[in-house]
Amino acid sequence: MPTWQQLKSNPKLWDIFYLRQKIVSSIREFFQQKNFLELFTPILQPAVIPESYTDIFSTSLYDRNLKKSTRFLIPSPEVSVKKMIAAGLIRGYEITHCFRNRESGSNIHHYEFTMLEWYRTQADYMDILKDFQNLLLFVAQKINGTKLLVFGKKKIDLSLPWKKISMNQALEKHAGISLSNIRGEKISAVARKKGYSVKKTDTWEEIFNQIFLNEIEPYLGSGSKPTVIYDYPSPLAGLGKLKEGNPDIVERFEIYIGGLELADCCSELTDPEEQGLRFRKNLAEIKSFRKNPVIPDQDFLDAIKTGLPPCAGIAVGLDRLLMLFADKKNLKETFLTFDS
């Protein structure tokens, strides 16, 4: 049933929209106090970063003379924010709608969703972790007047310190392996031994995700404290910076609360040559996976070439954050949808 029909028959459902408003207002207040610039970047763009793990929506744009061109719905505002950093932005945040195909059929995914992202220069992923912790405590105090909340009949304590575990520690503890065991081609044999289905065409990431989603993720944020899992293997670098002195690791973390993955952060890659290599690799994988073809954002590479300062950023699922504070189990309960 479309949301408007549910609201008409049950006015109590309006509460979730008022709660969303309170959370967004609290987020804006937090960043205003920290002297962040609120950004409003384009949702419809002529080119995007090629990411093999994301299927991007495209559409046709016609000008007044019916000249046709392709436009893409953004999966994230990341590229636009980084261009502004290259232009001189010191710290900025954005709350915007994002779009990703192949995201239906899950209680915690949707093809259209709301993202909060922020970035700041002269910072790394652990600096952004402190930002996130302070933000969540600020919002919790504004909404609940306490550092405690209830999600899925479980009491969660947001007070510091939070639980932290490296990806290697998590693999050793829950999967009985280490990152060195699954480096490169080794991962196929390890996964087969564990009973997973592995095809010759599977990428390292696809094989790793079988292990991670089945053997590690169920334990993350499952207790009364948030869990930070950090230092991911380099094949999962995305746009992240590899750890100095250890190219097998990317400076990246994710945060889980109540078993819900809420945020993904990394120290940002600033090397244009390495970024170009990752572009080409992902374009080949997009073609191999038969995903919607994209036009790579050369303008982004040009921006990095002018000099992107050391920086870090984070993506936070705002709808999932609302799920957490509203104690909802389905993402679609948190926004207006016309799906039946």
Legacy VTK file of the C-alpha trace (Angstrom):
# vtk DataFile Version 3.0
C-alpha trace
ASCII
DATASET POLYDATA
POINTS 340 float
0.000 0.000 0.000
1.456 3.443 -0.925
2.518 5.510 2.072
-0.119 8.225 1.605
-2.895 5.630 1.931
-1.326 4.283 5.114
-1.065 7.819 6.530
-4.693 8.515 5.689
-5.892 5.398 7.503
-3.455 5.639 10.425
-2.463 9.230 11.393
-0.035 7.868 14.009
2.318 7.057 11.145
3.004 10.786 10.736
5.292 10.513 13.780
8.148 9.067 11.703
8.188 12.145 9.462
8.334 14.501 12.436
11.169 12.427 13.865
13.028 12.663 10.542
12.658 16.438 10.694
14.076 16.535 14.238
17.056 14.370 13.270
17.859 16.444 10.176
17.557 19.669 12.197
19.914 18.244 14.833
22.446 17.235 12.173
22.377 20.722 10.651
22.783 22.304 14.077
25.787 20.072 14.820
27.588 20.938 11.586
26.780 24.631 11.869
28.454 24.642 15.275
31.507 22.965 13.699
31.623 25.598 10.915
30.870 23.154 8.073
29.415 24.524 4.861
26.159 22.836 3.823
26.379 21.813 0.174
23.725 21.385 -2.514
25.302 19.572 -5.459
23.599 18.213 -8.622
21.708 14.925 -8.454
21.622 14.513 -12.250
25.135 14.485 -13.736
26.786 13.912 -17.150
29.432 11.516 -15.790
30.133 9.468 -12.662
32.881 7.525 -10.954
32.852 3.950 -12.314
32.211 1.620 -9.378
31.772 -2.058 -10.194
29.819 -2.736 -6.973
27.142 -0.149 -7.864
24.606 -0.240 -10.685
23.785 3.342 -11.667
20.537 4.687 -13.118
20.773 6.634 -16.374
18.305 8.692 -18.341
18.133 10.804 -21.501
18.250 14.585 -21.418
16.894 16.666 -24.310
17.585 20.355 -24.816
15.187 22.804 -26.455
16.386 21.658 -29.888
15.826 17.982 -28.993
19.539 17.292 -28.859
19.954 14.160 -26.748
22.580 13.463 -24.070
22.958 10.967 -21.235
22.634 11.858 -17.562
23.180 9.722 -14.459
21.421 9.774 -11.091
24.106 10.013 -8.433
24.793 7.024 -6.166
26.536 9.459 -3.783
27.472 13.177 -3.644
31.116 12.209 -3.029
32.521 13.278 -6.387
30.959 16.731 -6.304
32.147 17.386 -2.759
35.706 16.351 -3.632
35.706 18.712 -6.610
34.797 21.491 -4.204
37.651 20.417 -1.913
40.021 20.657 -4.889
38.650 24.171 -5.407
39.414 25.157 -1.804
36.627 23.827 0.431
37.940 23.062 3.943
34.962 21.251 5.443
31.514 20.552 4.064
28.500 18.271 4.367
25.490 17.370 2.260
22.137 15.677 2.829
20.775 14.478 -0.491
18.802 11.830 -2.336
20.868 9.062 -3.935
19.950 6.277 -6.333
21.285 2.755 -6.853
19.816 0.023 -9.008
19.593 -3.646 -7.930
18.828 -2.509 -4.350
15.239 -3.809 -4.084
14.038 -6.840 -2.149
15.705 -6.005 1.167
14.476 -4.467 4.412
17.566 -2.257 4.651
18.066 -1.271 0.990
16.052 0.806 -1.463
16.759 2.138 -4.932
16.160 5.720 -3.713
17.484 6.756 -0.320
18.829 9.700 1.668
22.546 10.083 2.288
24.449 12.271 4.707
28.082 12.788 3.726
30.755 15.051 5.118
34.408 15.636 4.293
37.184 17.722 5.768
40.764 18.420 4.845
43.882 17.662 6.891
42.012 14.722 8.425
42.112 10.939 8.210
39.546 8.203 8.819
40.087 8.162 12.575
39.414 11.914 12.755
36.107 11.320 10.966
35.305 8.525 13.415
35.459 11.086 16.223
33.137 13.333 14.192
30.621 10.533 13.788
30.694 9.589 17.453
30.184 13.206 18.502
27.398 13.672 15.959
25.497 10.582 17.072
25.780 11.523 20.742
24.586 15.047 19.881
21.564 13.749 17.946
20.709 11.202 20.654
20.764 13.917 23.310
18.513 16.135 21.166
16.037 13.369 20.354
16.008 11.189 23.479
17.774 13.301 26.093
20.033 10.328 26.801
22.880 8.269 25.344
20.661 5.192 25.424
18.186 3.941 22.831
16.210 0.799 22.117
16.381 -0.978 18.770
14.752 -4.327 18.187
14.024 -4.768 21.927
17.743 -4.338 22.597
19.152 -1.549 24.738
22.052 0.229 23.035
24.517 2.437 24.894
26.066 5.080 22.638
28.470 6.374 25.289
32.180 6.097 24.549
34.262 4.024 24.134
32.772 1.968 21.312
33.897 -1.515 20.376
36.658 -1.509 17.719
37.953 -4.473 15.760
40.197 -4.616 12.703
39.107 -6.634 9.675
42.021 -9.009 10.247
41.016 -9.525 13.894
37.412 -10.138 12.820
38.495 -12.721 10.231
40.643 -14.552 12.762
37.957 -14.486 15.452
34.879 -15.379 13.416
36.138 -17.052 10.222
39.321 -18.742 11.416
41.451 -17.132 8.711
43.592 -14.014 8.268
44.062 -11.481 5.485
47.346 -13.159 4.557
45.440 -16.449 4.026
43.198 -14.871 1.367
45.575 -12.548 -0.456
45.148 -12.638 -4.226
44.262 -16.007 -5.741
44.461 -17.744 -2.351
40.930 -16.637 -1.536
39.311 -19.008 -4.045
40.740 -22.139 -2.403
39.877 -20.877 1.089
36.292 -20.100 0.089
35.808 -23.473 -1.621
37.154 -25.247 1.457
34.566 -23.387 3.504
31.840 -24.631 1.154
31.143 -21.449 -0.796
30.333 -21.445 -4.486
33.237 -19.946 -6.445
33.203 -19.409 -10.213
36.223 -18.600 -12.352
34.661 -15.258 -13.265
34.126 -14.188 -9.626
36.140 -11.192 -8.490
38.106 -11.170 -5.239
35.460 -8.855 -3.779
32.580 -11.174 -4.676
34.292 -14.124 -3.018
35.280 -12.103 0.043
31.724 -10.836 0.487
30.450 -14.403 0.842
32.791 -14.916 3.790
32.188 -11.472 5.293
28.386 -11.440 5.050
27.980 -14.960 6.403
30.716 -15.244 9.001
31.543 -11.746 10.217
28.725 -9.250 9.675
26.191 -11.083 11.912
28.449 -10.344 14.902
29.008 -6.651 14.176
27.065 -4.291 16.416
25.090 -7.237 17.769
25.684 -6.284 21.419
24.814 -3.230 23.451
27.618 -1.109 21.989
28.299 0.200 18.465
31.048 -1.666 16.606
33.695 -0.049 14.410
35.348 -2.466 11.992
38.403 -0.909 10.360
41.427 -1.423 8.084
39.837 -3.187 5.124
41.751 -5.269 2.541
43.043 -3.204 -0.381
40.773 -4.785 -3.066
37.937 -2.993 -1.237
39.660 0.383 -1.452
37.122 2.122 -3.695
38.248 5.755 -3.520
40.169 5.168 -0.300
43.832 5.666 0.521
46.080 2.668 1.136
47.747 2.538 4.523
51.256 3.972 4.538
53.756 1.136 4.863
51.088 -1.529 4.259
49.620 -1.512 0.720
47.462 -4.549 1.566
45.268 -2.354 3.789
42.994 0.601 3.012
42.241 3.237 5.653
38.536 2.490 5.833
35.983 1.668 8.516
32.302 0.849 8.778
30.052 1.324 11.804
27.393 -1.148 12.937
24.788 -0.428 15.598
22.156 -2.960 16.595
23.360 -5.138 13.720
22.616 -2.303 11.285
25.404 -0.978 9.069
25.152 2.810 9.296
28.316 4.416 7.956
31.261 3.873 5.608
34.373 6.039 5.842
37.877 6.231 4.398
40.895 8.441 4.173
40.608 9.696 0.608
42.858 8.769 -2.301
44.610 11.890 -3.642
46.858 10.285 -6.286
45.401 10.939 -9.792
47.432 8.165 -11.452
46.220 5.529 -9.004
42.679 6.862 -9.337
42.907 6.529 -13.121
44.023 2.900 -12.769
41.050 2.151 -10.513
38.727 3.839 -13.017
39.891 1.549 -15.814
39.665 -1.571 -13.647
36.117 -0.751 -12.570
34.992 0.077 -16.108
36.132 -3.375 -17.221
34.282 -5.009 -14.325
31.081 -3.044 -15.043
31.164 -4.405 -18.584
31.923 -7.920 -17.347
29.046 -7.792 -14.818
26.686 -6.475 -17.533
25.761 -3.494 -15.418
24.474 -0.237 -16.846
27.409 1.360 -18.726
28.609 4.711 -17.417
30.589 7.689 -18.660
33.645 8.045 -16.401
34.036 11.452 -14.778
37.226 12.806 -16.352
36.490 16.155 -14.728
36.998 14.476 -11.354
40.427 13.205 -12.392
41.295 16.687 -13.657
40.265 18.134 -10.295
42.521 15.690 -8.421
45.417 16.542 -10.750
45.212 20.185 -9.659
45.944 18.985 -6.128
43.549 17.331 -3.700
44.752 17.987 -0.128
44.839 15.198 2.466
41.216 14.627 3.441
38.732 12.083 4.690
34.994 11.615 4.380
32.093 9.451 5.424
28.744 8.318 4.009
25.903 7.787 6.476
22.564 6.224 5.560
20.126 8.789 6.943
17.129 6.502 6.518
18.933 3.785 8.483
19.754 6.329 11.174
16.034 7.067 11.344
15.335 3.321 11.566
17.626 3.192 14.576
15.993 6.051 16.477
12.447 5.039 15.499
13.050 1.325 16.185
11.895 0.300 12.715
12.922 -2.895 10.941
12.142 -1.851 7.364
13.726 1.084 5.544
10.485 1.737 3.650
8.795 2.665 6.926
10.959 5.772 7.145
10.000 7.684 3.962
7.212 8.337 1.488
6.965 5.712 -1.228
4.401 5.059 -3.930
5.345 1.391 -4.308
2.460 -0.930 -3.597
LINES 1 341
340 0 1 2 3 4 5 6 7 8 9 10 11 12 13 14 15 16 17 18 19 20 21 22 23 24 25 26 27 28 29 30 31 32 33 34 35 36 37 38 39 40 41 42 43 44 45 46 47 48 49 50 51 52 53 54 55 56 57 58 59 60 61 62 63 64 65 66 67 68 69 70 71 72 73 74 75 76 77 78 79 80 81 82 83 84 85 86 87 88 89 90 91 92 93 94 95 96 97 98 99 100 101 102 103 104 105 106 107 108 109 110 111 112 113 114 115 116 117 118 119 120 121 122 123 124 125 126 127 128 129 130 131 132 133 134 135 136 137 138 139 140 141 142 143 144 145 146 147 148 149 150 151 152 153 154 155 156 157 158 159 160 161 162 163 164 165 166 167 168 169 170 171 172 173 174 175 176 177 178 179 180 181 182 183 184 185 186 187 188 189 190 191 192 193 194 195 196 197 198 199 200 201 202 203 204 205 206 207 208 209 210 211 212 213 214 215 216 217 218 219 220 221 222 223 224 225 226 227 228 229 230 231 232 233 234 235 236 237 238 239 240 241 242 243 244 245 246 247 248 249 250 251 252 253 254 255 256 257 258 259 260 261 262 263 264 265 266 267 268 269 270 271 272 273 274 275 276 277 278 279 280 281 282 283 284 285 286 287 288 289 290 291 292 293 294 295 296 297 298 299 300 301 302 303 304 305 306 307 308 309 310 311 312 313 314 315 316 317 318 319 320 321 322 323 324 325 326 327 328 329 330 331 332 333 334 335 336 337 338 339
